[in-house]
């Protein structure tokens, strides 16, 4: 992606610092101008959700309205359809025949939190069902393999609905379908009776361990490596360049893990271990970083 004239990076400049500190980068985000750390948009969605959700739960508890939580989830799910429908006609239709289609899609449809609540709502719903409705959980457990196949079928349907990406059907139905598909698959796989539940994989375990470090660093690592490869005369879009980028991303994630993450966890544990509460002390994860806020 070419940078605007005068910006120091070939993929755009960083956004103003306050947008990162307040986790509001995903609102009105100009990808063309501020593309350096653009994937922070999804982190913003999560942080906003983690801030609001406990407050909502507290209000439901305070007013003793716990049974209305299901109604709230359904209302938010329907609201997502309404907001995306409004966003399509208000922002997308006027630019359908222009060169601003992609940028407008990202800015007003793809990034905003109110358009991306489906996955979070489905995740909360699964957690609620498995916690408060044991009979439903047991029903899913007995049929987990069939339910997993159903999730794959829904995911296949979501692929066709969402291709190409910046269309009316993707906007209205693609987002919830993708979230629903992965939610069904997840609900099935975490059941003890599922065929994949007891399979242990060293490779996927390592990928999961490094996933957050990869998430944080992959974009700037790839762009940096591509720039270096271009300087030595290599095609940055070649298969060899892709392989080099993959290796570099993994190395970068390992550096983050062992230079930043693990030392930070040691410091965290030292501070919290001074607590007089044995429960808190015993509940802390080890230095492996198994527990993450994100």
Secondary structure in CASP SS format (residue, H / E / C, confidence):
PFRMAT SS
TARGET T0000
AUTHOR 0000-0000-0000
METHOD secondary structure of the structure
MODEL  1
X C 1.00
X C 1.00
X C 1.00
X C 1.00
X C 1.00
X C 1.00
X C 1.00
X C 1.00
X C 1.00
X C 1.00
X C 1.00
X C 1.00
X C 1.00
X C 1.00
X C 1.00
X C 1.00
X H 1.00
X H 1.00
X H 1.00
X H 1.00
X H 1.00
X C 1.00
X C 1.00
X C 1.00
X C 1.00
X C 1.00
X C 1.00
X C 1.00
X C 1.00
X C 1.00
X C 1.00
X C 1.00
X C 1.00
X C 1.00
X C 1.00
X C 1.00
X C 1.00
X C 1.00
X C 1.00
X H 1.00
X H 1.00
X H 1.00
X H 1.00
X H 1.00
X H 1.00
X H 1.00
X H 1.00
X H 1.00
X H 1.00
X H 1.00
X H 1.00
X H 1.00
X H 1.00
X H 1.00
X H 1.00
X H 1.00
X H 1.00
X H 1.00
X H 1.00
X H 1.00
X H 1.00
X H 1.00
X C 1.00
X C 1.00
X C 1.00
X H 1.00
X H 1.00
X H 1.00
X H 1.00
X H 1.00
X H 1.00
X H 1.00
X H 1.00
X H 1.00
X H 1.00
X H 1.00
X H 1.00
X H 1.00
X H 1.00
X H 1.00
X H 1.00
X H 1.00
X H 1.00
X H 1.00
X H 1.00
X H 1.00
X H 1.00
X H 1.00
X H 1.00
X H 1.00
X H 1.00
X H 1.00
X H 1.00
X H 1.00
X H 1.00
X C 1.00
X C 1.00
X C 1.00
X C 1.00
X C 1.00
X H 1.00
X H 1.00
X H 1.00
X H 1.00
X H 1.00
X H 1.00
X H 1.00
X H 1.00
X H 1.00
X H 1.00
X C 1.00
X C 1.00
X H 1.00
X H 1.00
X H 1.00
X C 1.00
X H 1.00
X H 1.00
X H 1.00
X H 1.00
X H 1.00
X H 1.00
X H 1.00
X H 1.00
X H 1.00
X H 1.00
X H 1.00
X H 1.00
X H 1.00
X H 1.00
X H 1.00
X H 1.00
X C 1.00
X H 1.00
X H 1.00
X H 1.00
X H 1.00
X H 1.00
X H 1.00
X H 1.00
X H 1.00
X H 1.00
X C 1.00
X H 1.00
X H 1.00
X H 1.00
X H 1.00
X H 1.00
X H 1.00
X H 1.00
X H 1.00
X H 1.00
X H 1.00
X H 1.00
X H 1.00
X H 1.00
X H 1.00
X H 1.00
X H 1.00
X H 1.00
X H 1.00
X C 1.00
X C 1.00
X C 1.00
X C 1.00
X C 1.00
X C 1.00
X H 1.00
X H 1.00
X H 1.00
X H 1.00
X H 1.00
X H 1.00
X H 1.00
X H 1.00
X H 1.00
X H 1.00
X H 1.00
X H 1.00
X H 1.00
X H 1.00
X H 1.00
X H 1.00
X H 1.00
X H 1.00
X H 1.00
X H 1.00
X H 1.00
X H 1.00
X C 1.00
X C 1.00
X C 1.00
X C 1.00
X C 1.00
X C 1.00
X C 1.00
X C 1.00
X C 1.00
X C 1.00
X C 1.00
X C 1.00
X H 1.00
X H 1.00
X H 1.00
X H 1.00
X H 1.00
X H 1.00
X H 1.00
X H 1.00
X H 1.00
X H 1.00
X H 1.00
X H 1.00
X H 1.00
X H 1.00
X H 1.00
X H 1.00
X H 1.00
X H 1.00
X H 1.00
X H 1.00
X H 1.00
X H 1.00
X H 1.00
X H 1.00
X H 1.00
X H 1.00
X H 1.00
X H 1.00
X H 1.00
X H 1.00
X C 1.00
X C 1.00
X C 1.00
X C 1.00
X C 1.00
X C 1.00
X C 1.00
X H 1.00
X H 1.00
X H 1.00
X H 1.00
X H 1.00
X H 1.00
X H 1.00
X H 1.00
X H 1.00
X H 1.00
X H 1.00
X H 1.00
X H 1.00
X H 1.00
X H 1.00
X H 1.00
X H 1.00
X H 1.00
X H 1.00
X H 1.00
X H 1.00
X H 1.00
X H 1.00
X H 1.00
X H 1.00
X H 1.00
X H 1.00
X H 1.00
X H 1.00
X H 1.00
X H 1.00
X H 1.00
X H 1.00
X H 1.00
X C 1.00
X C 1.00
X C 1.00
X C 1.00
X C 1.00
X H 1.00
X H 1.00
X H 1.00
X H 1.00
X H 1.00
X H 1.00
X C 1.00
X C 1.00
X C 1.00
X C 1.00
X C 1.00
X C 1.00
X C 1.00
X C 1.00
X C 1.00
X C 1.00
X C 1.00
END
